[in-house]
Amino acid sequence: MKLLFFVLFALPILAKETLLVSILPQKYFIDQIAKDRFEVVALIPKGASPATYSLKPSQLLQIKKAKLYFTIGVPFERAWKDRILGTNPKLRLIDSTKYIRLYPIGEHEHHKDHVKELLDPHVWLAPNLVEQIARVLLEELVRLDPAHQKEYFDNYKAFIAKIAQIDTKIFSMVLHSHTKAFLISHPSLGYFARSYGLKQLPIEAGGKEPKMARLIHLIQKAKELGIRVIFIEPQFPQKSAQFLAKKLGAKVTLIDPLAQDWEQNILRIARAITGG
């Protein structure tokens, strides 16, 4: 008995395979399908901006041992792609948005010559698009670990059902609300707005803080649309939003599009817009 215990104790513990994602909501999505079968590492930590975050030397070890990297189109990926692949040439990059039609970000849809640079990466904030992201995740998890494909399929179906419930709940909120538009410091809710027939009015202009002429335009437009909520994000300047709030008598609401608890976060955003 003691010998058996020694043999079992001496057996090496199999380490989990490492999967990389860019942002924390992606980790939430993979955890819904794979549960705890993989070590999922978000390269951009809580509170950091995907537009400015720099890869830390301590993250290179995680990159070296990773099998897959699920990208989602944020600026960090373009800036650090060569360094990441240089660290791990065998790493497979998987485009999580391959089944999604991407649109230009903010109010720049008329700049057709620059569509490639201005494509909006915030697909994870629209429930109907998360279903397409989940499909990509399922495909790759089954390809990587076919022995557990039934488990992944079952978890995927449960996750899709949860997304459908969330989508229906948000649609009901919008349907019964008089509010159909909102101001936001950075245009991160474009796909969300498009999915529910809402109007997103971004405060920034071309990724920069707005000048007074634009602020005056926003005040006029917001009054026309009856806007009563202004979203600010921890990763972006808030001075202009506070100025507009005073002029409009609007409520300023802090949101974090990169929060890991995607379900609660997306419902909180919907309630803030609709008053539901």
N, C-alpha and C positions, 0 to 999 in steps of 0.2 A: 504493500500500500504506500509506504514511504517512498519507494523507488518510483512508483507511478506518479506520485505527486511531484517528485523532483523532475521527472521527464516532462510533465505538463508545464511545470513552472519555467523550465529551461527553454521551452519552445519560443522562438522569436515572435513577437507581436507584429502582425502585419500592419504596416503603416497605410493610412488612407491615401488614395491618389489625390493629387492637388489639382484643382480647377481654378482658373483665374477669371475674374470679371473686372470691369472698370469701376462700377458704382454699387452701392449697397442694395438698392432695389433689385438688382440682378441676382444678388446672393439670396434674397428672399424668394425669388422665383425658382431658383435651382433647388433650394431647400424644400420647397413644396413638392417637388417631383422626386428628388433623390433622397430626401430626408437627411440622414446622417452618414450616408455611404461615402461621401467625399469630403475632403477639406476644401471649402470654397473660400477663396481669398479675394477680397475687393481691394484693388490697388490704390484707389482713391479713398482715403479714410474719412470718417465723419467730420464734417465741418470744413473740408477742403473743397476748392473749386475745380471742376474738370477742365476749366480754361487756363488755370495758372499752376496747378499742382505739379511739383517736380518729384520724380521717382527718387526714393531714398536708397542708399547703398544696402541697408538692412533688408530691403525687399528682393534683392537679387537672388538670394538663396531660394526663396519661394518660387521665383520665376524659373530658376534652373531645374527644379524638380516637377514643374507643372506639365500636364499632358495637353490641356486645351486652354485657350483664352477666348472667352465669349466677348466680342466687341459690341459696341452699341452706337458708335458714331460721335462720341464726345471729343473735343479738341485734344485732350490728353493723349488719346490713342495715336493721333497723327504725329504729335510732337515726340513721342517716345517709342514708336513702333520699331525703328531701327535698333535702338538700344536693347529693347526687349528681345527681339529676334537674335541679336548678337549674343545675348546672354544664354539663350536657349534656341539654337537653330532648328531643333526638332519640334518645337512648340507649334501646334496647329491653331491658327486663328479662325474663329467661327463668327460670321456676321449674324448677329441676333436679329437683324432687321431685314433679312433677305426676302421675306414674304410681305414686306410692308412698303407701300408707296410713300416716299418721303416728300415733304413740301418745304418751300423756302421758309425761313424763320421770320417772325415778326411781320412788319409791314413792307418787306422788301420783295414781294412776289413779282413786282413789275420789272425787276432787274434781271432779265432773262439771261444776260451774258455772264452773270455771276451766281447762277443757281447752284452750281457744285459747291462753292465755298459757303453758301448761306443755308444749306439744307438743315432743317431743324432736327436735332437728335432726340428730343424729349418724348419719344414714343411710349416710354414706360408709364406715362401719366394718363394714358387713355386705355381703359379696361378692354375695349374691343381689340386693341393692338397688342395688349399683353397676351391675348390668346394666341396670336401669331408668333410672338416671342417664345411662348411655352412650347409651341410645336417644334421650333428649332432645337430647343433644349432637349426635348424628348428624343428627337432623332439622333442627336449626338450622344446622349447618355446610353441609348440602346446600342449604338455602334461601338461605344467604348466598353460597355459592360453588358453584353447580351445575356449573360447568365441570370441577370435580375430584371429582364425586360418586362415580365408580367407585373412586377412590383412598380416599375416606373410607369407603365401604362395605367395601372389602377390609380396611382397617385396623380397622374396627369388628368385623368377623367374627373377626379374629385376636385382638383384645382380649377379646371375649366368650369365646373358647376358653381364653384365659389365665385369665380369672376362673373359669371352670368347673373348671379344673385346681386352682386355689387353693382353691376351695370344697370340692372332693372331698378334697383333702389335709387341710384343717381338720376336715371331718366324720370322716375316718378317725382323726385324733388324738383327737377327743372320744369317738368310739365305743370306743376302746381305752384310755381313761383312766378312773380311778376318781373323779377330781375333776369335780364337776358344779356348783361354785359358787365365787365369788370376791368379795372385798371390793374396793371402789374409792373413791377420795377423791371424785370427781365422777362421776355416773352417765352416762358417755359410751358405755358398751358395751351399752346396752339392746337395740338391734336385733341386735347380734352375738349376745348371749345368747339372744334369742328365736329366732334362726335355727338354733341348735345345741342347743336344749333345756337351756341353762345358766341358773343363777340369779345375777343381779347384785345385790349388797348394797351400796348406796351409803352412805358414811360421813356425808356432809353431810346436813343436814336443811333442806329448803326453801331450798337455796342458801347456807346458813350453816353454820359450824362447829358440830358437835354438842355438846350439853351432856352432863354426866356420866351422866344417866339413860339417854340414848340410847347412849352408849358401853358401858354395862353390858349393855343390850339386845343390842347388836351382838356383844359377846363371847359371850353365851349362844347367840345364833343361829349365829354362826360355828362354835362348838364342835359344835352339832347337825348342821351341814352339812359338818363336816370340812374347813373352809376352811384352806388352807395358803399362799395367795398374796394379797397386798394390793397393788393398783395405785395408784401416785401419779402425778400429772401436774405438769409444771413450771409450769403456769398457776394452780395451786390450792394452798392451805395443806396442809402435810404433817405437822403436829404430832400430830394425832389418829391418823393412820395409823401413825406410829412408836409411839405409845402402845399401840395395838391389837396391833401386831406383837410387842411385848414380852410382852403378856399371853397371846397365842395361840401364840407360838413360830413365827410365820408369816414368810415371806420377803416383803420389800418390793421391788417391781419398778417402776422408773420407765418410764413409757410416754408417748409424745407422740401423741395422736390426730390432731394437725395436721401430722405429718411428711409431706413431699412424696413420699418413696419409699413409696407406698401398699402395694405388693406385699410388700416386705420387712417393713414395719411390721405388717401384719395377720398375717403368719405368725409374727412374733416374739411378738405378743400371744397367739396360739393356743398356741404352745409354752410360754409362761409359765404359762398356765392348766392345760394338760394334762400338762406335764412331758415333752412329746414332742420 
